């Protein structure tokens, strides 16, 4: 599997609901928004702390990390290790299809560079950001 497809799939799975057998899955729409936030941060010419030259540098950026890649997210780790729980298999396949479609351009990206759950307290200065979209679980932000 292409590394970028694997990384985006891991992000989507790590940020998605459905972490247990009985919890509902994240919608395709929200999965697209989650992955788009990472892709929208790729900018090889930017000096911004949130940007990176490629997907790997965006996801593992120590100055502005995606917490799904901090080593503690079980679902992200499963995907990166090539081990997906049986009850997550359908979600994993759908996340992989979305990741592939976004990278190929057959699925259009949505706006936003950052996302947090409504219940979370931001760990950065959000006064410079505006909400550009909302989903089932997250709010999506971009610069004003």
Backbone torsions as a table, in degrees:
resi	resn	phi	psi	omega
1	UNK	NA	139.8	176.2
2	UNK	-56.1	136.9	-177.1
3	UNK	-58.7	-41.7	-178.9
4	UNK	-65.6	-36.9	176.1
5	UNK	-64.2	-44.2	178.9
6	UNK	-60.5	-47.6	-178.6
7	UNK	-63.1	-44.8	179.1
8	UNK	-65.9	-39.8	177.1
9	UNK	-61.1	-43.3	178.8
10	UNK	-62.8	-41.0	177.1
11	UNK	-61.6	-49.6	-178.7
12	UNK	-59.3	-48.6	-179.0
13	UNK	-63.3	-40.8	-178.8
14	UNK	-66.5	-32.8	-178.3
15	UNK	-91.9	-9.5	-174.8
16	UNK	-81.5	157.6	171.5
17	UNK	-76.7	-170.9	179.8
18	UNK	77.9	34.4	-177.0
19	UNK	-76.5	-9.9	176.1
20	UNK	-128.4	170.6	-177.8
21	UNK	-57.6	-36.0	-171.1
22	UNK	-101.1	-0.5	-179.2
23	UNK	-88.9	149.7	-176.9
24	UNK	-70.8	151.7	-180.0
25	UNK	-78.9	156.5	174.2
26	UNK	-74.2	142.3	-179.8
27	UNK	-66.9	155.4	175.4
28	UNK	-59.1	-39.7	-179.4
29	UNK	-58.1	-45.6	-179.8
30	UNK	-70.9	-35.2	176.4
31	UNK	-60.1	-40.9	178.5
32	UNK	-63.9	-41.9	179.7
33	UNK	-65.0	-40.7	178.9
34	UNK	-60.8	-50.7	-178.6
35	UNK	-67.4	-37.5	179.2
36	UNK	-61.1	-37.1	179.8
37	UNK	-57.7	-41.1	178.3
38	UNK	-69.9	-46.1	-178.9
39	UNK	-62.9	-34.6	-179.7
40	UNK	-70.6	-11.7	178.8
41	UNK	-93.2	-2.7	177.6
42	UNK	-78.9	117.1	178.8
43	UNK	-156.8	95.5	-175.9
44	UNK	-61.1	-20.2	-177.7
45	UNK	-96.3	-5.0	-175.7
46	UNK	-85.8	144.2	174.0
47	UNK	-101.7	1.7	-179.3
48	UNK	-61.3	143.7	-177.4
49	UNK	-64.6	-22.5	-178.2
50	UNK	-87.7	-11.8	-173.4
51	UNK	-90.7	164.3	175.1
52	UNK	-151.6	160.7	-177.7
53	UNK	-75.6	-23.9	-179.3
54	UNK	-151.0	175.9	-175.1
55	UNK	-61.6	-44.5	179.8
56	UNK	-58.2	-45.2	-178.9
57	UNK	-68.5	-28.5	175.3
58	UNK	-69.1	-49.7	-174.3
59	UNK	-68.3	-34.6	-178.2
60	UNK	-103.1	15.8	-178.5
61	UNK	-61.3	116.5	-177.9
62	UNK	-69.5	-20.7	-179.8
63	UNK	-84.3	-22.4	-178.1
64	UNK	-153.6	68.4	-170.3
65	UNK	-76.8	159.0	165.6
66	UNK	-91.0	119.6	-173.8
67	UNK	-64.8	-17.9	174.9
68	UNK	-64.5	-16.6	-177.8
69	UNK	-110.1	25.5	179.0
70	UNK	-88.2	3.7	178.5
71	UNK	90.2	-6.6	-175.9
72	UNK	-107.8	-1.9	-178.0
73	UNK	-90.5	111.4	-174.4
74	UNK	-59.1	-43.5	-177.2
75	UNK	-69.8	-39.3	175.5
76	UNK	-61.1	-47.5	-178.6
77	UNK	-61.3	-39.0	178.2
78	UNK	-59.2	-47.5	-178.1
79	UNK	-63.8	-46.9	-178.6
80	UNK	-62.8	-29.8	179.3
81	UNK	-87.9	-5.2	-179.8
82	UNK	78.4	19.5	180.0
83	UNK	-121.8	114.8	-179.7
84	UNK	-120.7	129.4	179.8
85	UNK	-58.7	143.3	-178.3
86	UNK	-51.5	-44.0	-177.9
87	UNK	-68.9	-13.2	178.1
88	UNK	-101.3	0.9	-173.1
89	UNK	-58.1	-47.4	-179.3
90	UNK	-64.9	-41.4	177.9
91	UNK	-63.4	-41.6	179.4
92	UNK	-60.7	-46.7	179.7
93	UNK	-61.6	-43.4	179.8
94	UNK	-65.9	-41.1	177.4
95	UNK	-62.1	-39.3	178.6
96	UNK	-65.8	-40.3	177.7
97	UNK	-63.5	-41.6	178.9
98	UNK	-66.1	-45.3	178.6
99	UNK	-57.9	-46.9	180.0
100	UNK	-62.5	-44.8	179.5
101	UNK	-62.5	-40.1	177.7
102	UNK	-65.0	-43.0	-179.3
103	UNK	-68.5	-34.0	178.0
104	UNK	-80.0	-17.8	-177.7
105	UNK	88.3	7.3	178.2
106	UNK	-82.3	-16.5	170.9
107	UNK	-115.5	122.9	-179.1
108	UNK	-71.0	144.2	176.0
109	UNK	-72.8	153.7	172.6
110	UNK	-101.7	173.8	-179.7
111	UNK	-80.3	161.9	174.4
112	UNK	112.8	146.1	178.4
113	UNK	-121.5	-11.9	-176.4
114	UNK	-139.0	151.6	173.2
115	UNK	-146.7	143.9	173.8
116	UNK	-142.5	156.8	173.7
117	UNK	-70.9	147.4	179.1
118	UNK	-57.6	-30.9	-177.9
119	UNK	-81.5	-13.0	-177.3
120	UNK	-83.9	152.6	173.8
121	UNK	-96.5	127.5	-179.6
122	UNK	-59.3	144.8	179.4
123	UNK	-105.6	15.8	178.1
124	UNK	-141.8	173.2	179.4
125	UNK	-76.3	103.4	-176.7
126	UNK	-90.0	0.5	-178.6
127	UNK	-66.3	-21.5	179.9
128	UNK	-90.4	-0.4	-175.7
129	UNK	-110.6	158.5	175.8
130	UNK	-130.6	151.1	176.0
131	UNK	-73.6	126.3	178.2
132	UNK	-110.6	-13.5	-179.8
133	UNK	-167.0	161.2	173.9
134	UNK	-132.7	157.8	178.2
135	UNK	-135.2	-166.7	179.6
136	UNK	-62.2	-38.6	-173.5
137	UNK	-118.9	-33.3	-170.3
138	UNK	-115.8	160.4	165.0
139	UNK	-108.3	142.6	-177.3
140	UNK	-113.2	134.0	-172.2
141	UNK	-122.5	156.3	170.7
142	UNK	-146.0	171.8	179.6
143	UNK	-71.9	145.9	-180.0
144	UNK	-69.7	NA	NA
